[in-house]
Structure formats: structure tokens, C-alpha cells
Amino acid sequence: MTNPYLNEENGIESDKLLYDFFKHLTTLNTGSILIIITFWQNYSVSSGLEVLVLSLVGFIVSLICSFLLMYIIANPIKHQEFNSINIFTSVLSCISFLFGVTLLTCLAIYLIIEIN
């Protein structure tokens, strides 16, 4: 018996949703990088510089992986099913983003506590 959900129309819609997910992730990464640059320029973040740099690295890795996956999804030649490299790249993109957000949040909390 065939699965009624596995048809061409559902596959196209799934690709669109996946593309949109990584498009939004690139937007969030870019905004977060701009926040980090603002922190770096406007505040003396000498005590949390390592955390700031690690957070920046996380966002940049996530941004690169997201761009790569958007290219794979939008490739005019029909892409194959998600293979292990694509799955690794998508997981790395999400984990790097969460890593960057966590470190940036910790740094912001630390700076708020230090100011008060």
C-alpha cells in the first residue's frame, strides 16, 4: 500500500517550507551578528570577549550552513532526497544558531548584572 502523503505536490510544499525555514534562520543570524557588532562597538566587553567571539562564530557557521541548504533546496536540477551530508548540515545550522543565541543571552545577562 502506498502512502497517500508521499506525492509530488506534498514534496514541493515541503521544499518550500524547508526553504522558508532556512531563509528565516539566515535573517535571524544576520540580525544577531549585527547585535554582536553593536555590542563590540558601543560597550567595553573586555570580560566577555571570548563569549562574544564564540557567539559570533556560532552565528556565522549557522549562516553559512543555511545558505548552503537554501542553494541545495532551490537548485533547478531536482535534488535527491536529503542525504546524510544535508541532514548533518541542517542539524549543524540549527545547533550553531542555538549555541550563538545561548551565548549571546548569557553575555547580555552578565552585562546587565555587572552594570547594576
C-alpha positions, 0 to 999 in steps of 0.5 A: 500500500502506498502512502497517500502523503508521499506525492509530488505536490506534498514534496514541493510544499515541503521544499518550500517550507524547508526553504522558508525555514532556512531563509528565516534562520539566515535573517535571524543570524544576520540580525544577531551578528549585527547585535554582536557588532553593536555590542563590540562597538558601543560597550567595553566587553573586555570580560566577555570577549571570548563569549562574544567571539564564540557567539559570533562564530556560532552565528556565522557557521549557522549562516553559512550552513543555511545558505548552503541548504537554501542553494541545495533546496532551490537548485533547478536540477531536482535534488535527491532526497536529503542525504546524510551530508544535508541532514548533518548540515541542517542539524549543524545550522540549527545547533550553531544558531542555538549555541550563538543565541545561548551565548549571546543571552548569557553575555547580555545577562552578565552585562546587565548584572555587572552594570547594576 
